[in-house]
Amino acid sequence: MTATDTIPPESGNTRLGIKKLLLLAVVLVIAATMVVQFPGTLSVDYLVSQESQLRQWQVDFPVLVAIAGVAIYVTVAGLSLPGATVLTLAYGWYFGFWEGLLVVSFGSTGGAMVAFLLSRYLLRDWVQNKMQDLLTRINEAFEREGAFYLFTLRIVPAVPFFVINLVMGLTKVRASTFWWVSQIGMLPGTAAYVYAGSTVPSLETLAKDGVGSVLSWQMLVAFVVIGVLPLAIKRTVSYFYPQ
């Protein structure tokens, strides 16, 4: 008999439960800290006051600034903190279109992955109790359409971002599939917002006029195209590969 054979199963389950509770406590402390700190440090008014310093950091430490940008976005998206839309526009202004697209795309997908894993391994009971009906519907749709259903949810945000992450954590979808489908599915909408941010002449304009200052007929057309894209893809696939 080995040493591990002498450990009752209940003891192992208890230890696992304690580890989960400790990890959840750490996540809650981080979330509470961010809720208190982020509204001030990531507000547009604060960023306007630090505009010259932000530009200097970008010149002196371009790689570190990009990494920090991804980390901040992962935190905001992963903990479902408010302000992701404004942050996306600000990143477009700060990094420019192409670099901003990379930073926001990987940041938002990384944040989605954090929420997905938290749901799957720490928040299972809470998510099941709060979202059982939605979980059932999504499971049924996922069984019918597979990864394409997640792609549709991502590209047409009929269901809130954080809800998709939490509910998908309890489905049978593999983490790797969740990652790449989310990365691709969110890319068109991300590109539209980052491009809009890159056209803002200054953060002061964004702070004064709000998100409405970046809306244009081109953006509205882009969102209409994004909305019909899943249907067009599905019909194209059905035409060439009829069931």
C-alpha positions in Angstrom: 0.0 0.0 0.0 1.4 3.4 -1.0 1.1 6.6 1.0 -1.4 8.0 -1.4 -3.6 4.9 -0.9 -4.0 5.8 2.8 -5.6 9.2 2.0 -9.4 9.0 2.1 -11.1 10.3 -1.0 -13.0 12.8 1.2 -9.7 14.3 2.3 -8.6 14.9 -1.3 -12.0 16.5 -2.2 -11.7 18.7 0.9 -8.2 19.9 0.0 -9.4 20.6 -3.6 -12.3 22.5 -2.3 -10.1 24.6 0.0 -7.7 25.4 -2.9 -10.7 26.5 -5.0 -12.0 28.7 -2.2 -8.5 30.3 -1.7 -8.1 30.9 -5.4 -11.6 32.4 -5.6 -10.8 34.6 -2.6 -7.7 35.9 -4.5 -9.7 36.6 -7.6 -12.4 38.5 -5.6 -9.7 40.6 -3.9 -8.2 41.5 -7.3 -11.6 42.2 -8.7 -12.5 44.5 -5.7 -9.2 46.3 -6.0 -9.7 46.9 -9.7 -13.3 48.1 -9.2 -12.0 50.7 -6.7 -8.9 51.7 -8.7 -9.8 51.4 -12.4 -12.6 53.8 -12.7 -10.2 56.6 -11.8 -7.0 55.5 -13.5 -8.7 54.4 -16.7 -11.2 57.2 -17.1 -10.9 59.3 -20.2 -10.5 62.4 -18.1 -7.5 60.9 -16.2 -5.9 59.7 -19.5 -6.3 63.2 -20.9 -4.4 64.6 -18.0 -1.6 62.1 -18.6 -1.5 62.3 -22.4 2.0 63.7 -22.7 3.4 61.1 -20.3 1.6 58.2 -22.1 3.1 59.3 -25.4 6.6 59.5 -23.8 6.3 56.0 -22.5 5.2 54.8 -25.9 8.4 56.3 -27.4 10.7 55.0 -24.6 9.2 51.6 -24.0 7.1 50.5 -27.0 7.1 46.8 -26.3 6.5 47.1 -22.5 3.6 49.5 -23.2 2.0 47.1 -25.6 2.4 44.2 -23.1 0.9 46.4 -20.3 -2.0 47.3 -22.7 -2.8 43.6 -23.2 -2.6 42.9 -19.5 -4.9 45.8 -18.6 -7.4 44.7 -21.2 -7.3 41.0 -20.0 -8.0 42.3 -16.5 -10.9 44.5 -17.6 -12.5 41.9 -19.8 -11.8 38.9 -17.6 -13.3 40.5 -14.5 -16.1 42.1 -16.5 -15.2 45.6 -15.4 -17.0 48.5 -17.0 -15.4 50.7 -19.6 -14.2 48.1 -22.2 -15.7 50.1 -25.1 -14.1 53.4 -24.1 -10.8 51.5 -23.5 -11.0 50.1 -27.0 -11.5 53.5 -28.5 -8.6 54.9 -26.4 -6.3 52.1 -27.5 -7.2 52.9 -31.1 -6.2 56.5 -30.5 -3.0 55.6 -28.6 -1.6 52.6 -30.5 -3.0 53.4 -34.0 -5.1 50.9 -35.9 -2.9 47.9 -36.5 -1.1 47.8 -33.2 -4.3 48.7 -31.4 -6.1 45.9 -33.2 -3.5 43.3 -32.0 -3.5 44.6 -28.5 -7.3 44.7 -28.1 -7.9 41.4 -30.0 -5.5 39.4 -27.8 -6.5 41.3 -24.7 -10.2 40.7 -25.2 -9.7 37.1 -26.0 -7.4 36.6 -23.1 -10.0 38.2 -20.8 -12.7 36.0 -22.2 -10.5 33.0 -21.5 -10.0 34.1 -17.9 -13.7 34.3 -17.4 -14.2 31.0 -19.2 -11.7 29.2 -16.9 -13.1 30.9 -13.8 -16.5 29.6 -14.7 -15.4 26.1 -15.5 -13.2 25.5 -12.4 -14.4 28.0 -9.7 -17.9 29.4 -10.4 -19.7 26.3 -11.7 -22.4 26.1 -9.0 -23.1 29.9 -9.1 -23.3 30.0 -12.9 -25.6 27.0 -13.0 -28.0 28.5 -10.4 -28.1 31.9 -12.1 -28.1 31.0 -15.8 -29.6 27.5 -16.0 -32.2 28.3 -18.7 -29.6 30.1 -20.9 -27.1 27.3 -20.3 -29.7 24.7 -21.4 -30.5 26.7 -24.6 -26.8 27.2 -25.5 -26.0 23.6 -24.9 -28.8 22.5 -27.2 -27.7 25.0 -29.9 -24.1 24.0 -29.5 -25.0 20.4 -30.0 -26.7 21.3 -33.3 -24.3 23.8 -34.7 -21.0 23.2 -32.9 -18.3 25.9 -32.9 -20.3 27.9 -35.5 -22.8 28.8 -32.8 -20.1 30.3 -30.6 -18.8 32.2 -33.7 -22.3 33.6 -34.2 -22.6 34.7 -30.6 -19.2 36.4 -30.8 -19.8 38.3 -34.1 -23.4 39.3 -33.2 -23.4 40.3 -29.5 -27.0 39.4 -28.8 -25.8 37.9 -25.5 -23.6 40.1 -23.3 -19.8 39.3 -23.5 -19.4 38.2 -19.9 -22.5 36.0 -20.0 -21.1 34.1 -23.1 -17.8 33.5 -21.3 -19.4 32.2 -18.1 -22.0 30.0 -19.7 -19.5 28.6 -22.3 -17.3 27.5 -19.3 -19.9 25.0 -18.4 -20.4 23.5 -21.9 -18.5 20.7 -23.5 -16.5 23.1 -25.7 -12.8 22.7 -25.5 -10.7 25.6 -24.2 -8.6 25.7 -27.3 -11.8 25.8 -29.5 -13.2 28.6 -27.3 -10.0 30.6 -27.7 -9.7 30.5 -31.5 -13.4 30.9 -32.3 -13.6 33.9 -29.9 -10.4 35.4 -31.4 -11.9 35.2 -34.9 -15.5 36.0 -34.0 -14.7 39.1 -32.1 -12.2 40.4 -34.6 -14.6 42.3 -37.0 -16.3 44.2 -34.2 -12.9 44.9 -32.5 -11.6 46.3 -35.8 -14.5 48.6 -36.2 -14.1 50.1 -32.7 -10.3 50.3 -32.9 -10.5 52.0 -36.3 -13.1 54.5 -34.9 -10.7 55.2 -32.0 -7.8 55.7 -34.4 -9.7 58.5 -36.1 -10.2 60.5 -32.9 -8.0 63.6 -33.1 -7.3 63.7 -29.4 -8.5 62.1 -26.1 -9.9 65.5 -25.1 -12.4 65.2 -28.0 -13.4 61.8 -26.8 -13.7 63.0 -23.2 -15.8 66.0 -24.3 -18.1 64.5 -26.8 -18.2 60.8 -25.6 -18.5 57.7 -27.7 -21.0 59.4 -30.0 -18.1 61.6 -31.3 -16.7 58.6 -33.2 -19.9 57.3 -34.8 -20.2 57.7 -38.5 -22.2 56.3 -41.3 -19.2 54.1 -42.2 -19.2 52.6 -38.8 -23.0 51.9 -39.0 -22.5 50.2 -42.3 -19.7 48.2 -40.9 -21.9 46.9 -38.0 -24.7 46.0 -40.4 -22.2 44.0 -42.5 -20.9 42.3 -39.3 -24.5 41.5 -38.4 -25.3 39.6 -41.6 -21.9 38.0 -41.9 -22.7 34.8 -39.9 -25.8 34.2 -42.1 -23.8 34.7 -45.3 -21.1 32.3 -44.1 -23.6 29.7 -43.1 -25.5 29.9 -46.4 -22.2 29.7 -48.4 -21.1 26.7 -46.5 -24.5 25.0 -46.9 -24.3 25.7 -50.7 -20.9 24.1 -51.2 -21.4 21.4 -48.5 -25.1 20.5 -48.4 -26.1 18.1 -45.7 
